[in-house]
Amino acid sequence: KEGINVGPGSSDVLVEDCESSYNNDGRGSKGDADGFSTNDNTRDVTIRRCKAHHNSEDGFDCRSTGKLLIESCVSMHNTALGVKLWKGGEVVNTVIAFNKRGLSMGKLEREGDDASFEYIILNCTISDNKAESLTSGQVKMIFRNCIFSGGMNTGDYPDEDYNVYCSEFSKHYITGKHSFASCKLGFVDPDNGDFHLAADSAAIDIGTAENTPETDTEGNKRPA
């Protein structure tokens, strides 16, 4: 079976407080058993406080145009990607972990991407994915207040700052003067899905409040 799909022609859609898990259409990596998906000719879609886990394809596979927002969501233990964005979008306050791959943006062939599409990733944790945590085509990317743990393979350098990277390739991606590399991430209990930061985490108090969400994924005010 397939998960929750925003069908062709839909616009101004809100998907909120839903869970989509263990979807499997029997087609493996060639299937469509995503947790949440949006079709090509959809636009202005918000997916908020939703969980996608243990699906046989991606957690979130989004082809929408216009304003696409994935906010305060969790994507874990999916067989393919945690989150796949094809035509721009914003991912905020979201955890992407323990998938085959983490987050992808654009077509990945590194050519043919539309330069008008922008990918904004704010206050996200992308960690413990089996392959790359981050992949992209030749696209415009903005990263703020994020934790990236694992491999990265991007077609261009992001506009990034106030991020923490745990990867042997970290130095190639750090351009912001407030970002740094550290593997002392100090998650409380990641194996059980708790990605709160422990008191000794290197990621505490290194973010910015400028042009970033005023609340965290649980609705608490930022900065704490």
Residue pairs with C-beta under 8 A, 6 or more apart in sequence:
1 23
1 24
1 25
1 33
2 23
2 25
2 32
2 33
2 34
2 37
3 20
3 23
3 33
3 34
3 35
3 36
3 37
3 52
3 55
4 15
4 18
4 20
4 35
4 36
4 37
5 34
5 36
5 37
5 38
5 39
6 13
6 15
6 37
6 38
6 39
6 42
6 45
6 64
7 39
7 42
8 39
8 40
8 41
8 42
9 41
9 42
10 38
10 39
10 42
10 45
11 42
11 43
11 44
11 66
12 44
13 38
13 42
13 44
13 45
13 46
14 45
14 46
14 48
15 36
15 45
15 46
15 47
15 48
15 50
16 46
16 47
16 48
16 49
16 50
17 48
17 49
17 50
18 36
18 50
18 51
19 50
19 51
19 52
19 53
20 35
20 36
20 50
20 51
20 52
20 55
21 35
21 51
21 52
21 53
21 54
21 55
22 54
22 55
23 33
23 34
23 35
23 55
23 56
23 57
24 31
24 33
24 55
24 56
25 31
25 32
25 33
25 56
27 33
27 56
28 56
28 79
29 57
29 79
29 80
31 56
31 57
32 57
33 55
33 56
33 57
34 52
34 55
34 57
34 58
34 59
34 60
34 61
35 50
35 51
35 52
35 53
35 55
35 58
35 59
35 60
35 75
35 78
36 47
36 50
36 52
36 59
36 60
36 61
36 62
37 58
37 60
37 61
37 62
37 63
38 45
38 61
38 62
38 63
38 64
38 68
39 63
39 64
40 63
42 63
42 64
42 65
43 64
43 65
43 66
43 67
44 64
44 66
44 67
44 68
45 62
45 64
45 66
45 67
45 68
45 69
46 67
46 68
46 69
46 71
47 60
47 62
47 69
47 70
47 71
47 73
48 69
48 71
48 72
48 73
49 71
49 72
49 73
50 73
50 74
51 73
51 74
51 75
51 76
52 58
52 59
52 60
52 73
52 74
52 75
52 76
52 78
53 59
53 74
53 75
53 76
53 77
53 78
54 77
54 78
55 78
55 79
56 78
56 79
56 80
57 78
57 79
57 80
58 78
58 80
58 81
58 82
58 83
58 84
59 75
59 76
59 78
59 81
59 82
59 83
59 96
59 99
60 70
60 73
60 75
60 82
60 83
60 84
61 81
61 84
62 68
62 70
62 83
62 84
62 85
62 86
62 89
63 86
63 87
64 87
64 89
65 87
65 88
67 90
68 85
68 87
68 88
68 89
68 90
69 89
69 90
69 92
70 83
70 89
70 90
70 91
70 92
70 94
71 90
71 91
71 92
71 93
71 94
72 92
72 93
72 94
72 217
73 94
73 95
74 94
74 95
74 193
75 82
75 83
75 94
75 95
75 96
75 97
75 99
76 82
76 95
76 96
76 97
76 98
76 99
76 193
77 98
77 99
78 99
78 100
79 99
79 100
80 99
80 100
80 101
81 99
81 100
81 101
81 102
81 103
81 104
82 96
82 97
82 99
82 101
82 102
82 103
82 126
82 129
83 91
83 94
83 96
83 102
83 103
83 104
84 103
84 104
85 91
85 103
85 104
85 105
85 106
85 119
86 106
86 107
87 114
87 117
88 116
88 117
88 118
88 119
89 119
89 120
90 119
90 120
90 121
90 122
91 103
91 120
91 121
91 122
91 124
92 120
92 121
92 122
92 123
92 124
92 213
93 122
93 123
93 124
93 213
93 215
93 216
93 217
94 124
94 125
94 217
95 124
95 125
95 127
95 193
95 195
95 217
96 102
96 103
96 124
96 125
96 126
96 127
96 129
96 133
97 125
97 126
97 127
97 128
97 129
97 190
97 193
97 195
98 128
98 129
98 130
99 129
99 130
100 129
100 130
100 131
101 129
101 130
101 131
101 132
101 133
101 135
102 126
102 127
102 129
102 132
102 133
102 134
102 135
102 150
103 121
103 124
103 126
103 133
103 134
103 135
104 134
104 135
104 136
105 119
105 135
105 136
105 137
105 139
105 141
106 113
106 117
106 119
106 136
106 137
106 138
106 139
106 155
107 113
107 137
108 135
108 136
108 137
108 155
109 137
110 137
110 138
110 155
111 137
111 138
112 137
113 137
113 138
113 139
113 155
115 138
115 139
115 140
117 139
117 140
118 139
118 140
118 141
118 142
119 136
119 139
119 140
119 141
119 142
120 141
120 142
121 141
121 142
121 143
121 144
121 146
122 143
122 144
122 145
122 146
122 212
122 213
123 144
123 145
123 146
123 207
123 212
123 213
123 216
123 217
123 222
124 145
124 146
124 147
125 146
125 147
125 195
126 133
126 134
126 146
126 147
126 148
126 149
126 150
127 133
127 147
127 148
127 149
127 150
127 166
127 185
127 187
127 190
127 195
128 149
128 150
128 190
129 150
131 150
131 151
132 150
132 151
132 152
132 153
133 148
133 149
133 150
133 151
133 152
133 167
134 148
134 150
134 151
134 152
134 153
134 154
135 152
135 153
135 154
136 153
136 154
136 155
136 156
137 155
138 155
138 156
139 155
139 156
140 156
140 159
141 154
141 156
141 158
141 159
141 160
142 158
142 159
142 160
143 158
143 159
143 160
143 161
143 163
144 160
144 161
144 162
144 163
144 207
144 208
144 211
144 212
145 162
145 163
145 207
145 208
145 212
146 163
146 164
147 163
147 164
147 166
147 185
147 203
148 163
148 164
148 165
148 166
148 167
149 165
149 166
149 167
149 183
149 185
150 166
150 167
151 167
151 169
152 165
152 167
152 169
152 172
152 173
154 173
157 173
157 175
158 173
158 175
159 175
160 173
160 174
160 175
160 176
160 179
161 175
161 176
161 177
161 178
161 179
161 208
162 176
162 178
162 179
162 206
162 207
162 208
163 174
163 176
163 179
164 179
164 180
164 181
164 182
164 185
164 202
164 203
164 206
165 173
165 174
165 179
165 180
165 181
165 182
166 181
166 182
166 183
166 185
167 173
167 181
170 181
171 181
174 180
174 181
178 206
178 208
180 202
180 206
182 202
182 203
184 200
184 201
184 202
185 197
185 201
185 202
185 203
186 197
186 198
186 199
186 200
186 201
186 202
186 203
186 204
187 194
187 195
187 196
187 197
187 198
187 201
188 194
188 195
188 196
188 197
188 198
197 203
197 204
205 223
207 222
207 223
209 222
209 223
212 222
213 222
214 221
214 222
215 221
215 222
216 222
216 224
